[in-house]
Amino acid sequence: RTVKVKAVKAPAKPSVGKWRSKDKSFTFTVKNGKVTKFRGIRLRMSCGGGLNGYTTYRTVNLAFPTVKVPKHGYVEASKKWRQGNSWYSASLSGRVVGKKMTQAKFTYFTAGNCSVVDRFTARRR
């Protein structure tokens, strides 16, 4: 069986400038092919739950370190760190092409079964 292969051009480079999601909960800057100053504002964090437990919620502001946008446009980055005896992890994924970020997802997990999982799209402003 033969499969035809067709070359496709690379997606448009991300536009330099300030970006934000439609609901303004995520803001970041694109500069020199990197996503910088990524901030999540007024995100809903859930804690607890599980067997016989109650889930509690609180509003938090979170950040993510600078990450490079590859030529193919798909950002897949994660960071794990430790503070005291507790481990934390965060990840950012999405497709950045031209003036749009689509298929984006931000996750954040802490000790104590707390988490934020939020999907979004963003545009250059």
Long-range contacts (C-beta under 8 A, 24 or more apart in sequence): 10-71, 10-72, 10-73, 11-72, 11-73, 11-95, 11-97, 11-98, 12-97, 12-98, 13-98, 14-69, 14-73, 14-96, 14-97, 14-98, 14-101, 15-98, 15-99, 15-124, 17-124, 17-125, 18-124, 18-125, 19-101, 19-122, 19-123, 19-124, 19-125, 20-122, 20-123, 20-125, 21-120, 21-121, 21-122, 22-120, 22-121, 22-122, 22-123, 23-120, 25-118, 25-120, 26-104, 26-106, 26-118, 26-120, 26-122, 28-122, 30-69, 30-96, 30-124, 33-68, 33-69, 34-66, 34-67, 34-68, 34-69, 35-66, 35-67, 35-68, 35-69, 35-75, 35-92, 35-96, 36-66, 37-66, 38-63, 38-64, 38-65, 38-66, 38-67, 38-92, 39-63, 40-64, 40-106, 40-108, 40-116, 40-118, 43-108, 43-116, 43-118, 44-116, 45-108, 45-114, 45-115, 45-116, 46-114, 46-115, 46-116, 47-112, 47-113, 47-114, 47-115, 48-112, 48-113, 48-114, 49-113, 50-113, 60-116, 62-90, 62-106, 62-108, 62-116, 64-90, 64-92, 64-106, 67-92, 69-96, 73-97, 85-111, 86-110, 86-111, 86-112, 87-111, 94-122, 99-123, 99-124, 100-124
